[in-house]
Amino acid sequence: MSARYSHPTAIVESNRIGKGTRVWAYAHVQSGAVIGDNCNVCDHVFVESGAIIGSNVTLKNHVCVWEGVTLEDDVFVGPLVAFTNDIHPRAARMPESRERYADKKNWLVPTVVEQGATIGANATLIADVRIGRYSFIAAGAIVTSDVEPFALMVGTPARKVGSVCRCGQRLDKFIPSGPCHHCGTTPEFFHQAHTL
């Protein structure tokens, strides 16, 4: 695996970036952010101190990954995806909210995106959700609650409309009973993954 690469216009303040990771033009990775091996951090991405990103993750253009957000290995995040980390945001300098923001435990709410999940372009994840393994969040969806593994989620608020295979293709049935027609994954793997 090769050494990491940072485009000359990128601002990379963290020393916790894995081998083979590429940080492209005008991206900003703050000190204290963690990024694993072999990631692709595209143009104009912002990774805040305290964000945790696993290995083999793709962050497409204009994504902001805030403190409290964890992206496990093999996650794909489409362009302009919006993460949040505060359910009741206010300006921290406003007199009425200043005390609340003096301690992170009063406002910081986590979001976890589990291994292999896909988040489509322009989707929004409201804080305090867990996105299940290999699930697929459609473009433009607004996720307000936890998502089960392998679920296909669409709409506002996002709702399950089917299931997807580990390969990312939509499965023929809502609760599949046979192998994926695209990659041949057996139903045993699919059902076993649902119990994890």
ZIMO-V441746 format. One line per field, one symbol per residue. ss: DSSP state (H for helix, E for strand, L for the rest). phi: phi as a letter, one per 40 degrees, with the letter a starting at -180 (. if undefined). A space follows every 50 residues. Layout:
ss=???
phi=???
//
This chain:
ss=LLLLEELLLLEELLLLELLLLEELLLLEELLLLEELLLLEELLLLEELLL LEELLLLEELLLLEELLLEEELLLLEELLLLEELLLLLLLLLLLLLLLLH HHLHHHLLLLEEELLLLEELLLLEELLLLEELLLLEELLLLEELLLELLL EEEELELLEEEEEELLLLLELLLLLLLLLLLLLLLLHHHHHHHHLL
phi=.cccbbcdccbbccbbbccgcbbcdgcbbcdgcbbccfcbbcdgcbbcdg cbbccgcbbcdgcbbcdgcbbcdgcbbccgcbcbbacbcaccccdcbdcd ccbdccacbcbbbcdgcbbcdgcbbcdgbbccdfcbccdgcbcbadbcdg cbbbgbccbcbibbcdcgccccbdbcbbccccbgdccdcccccccc
//
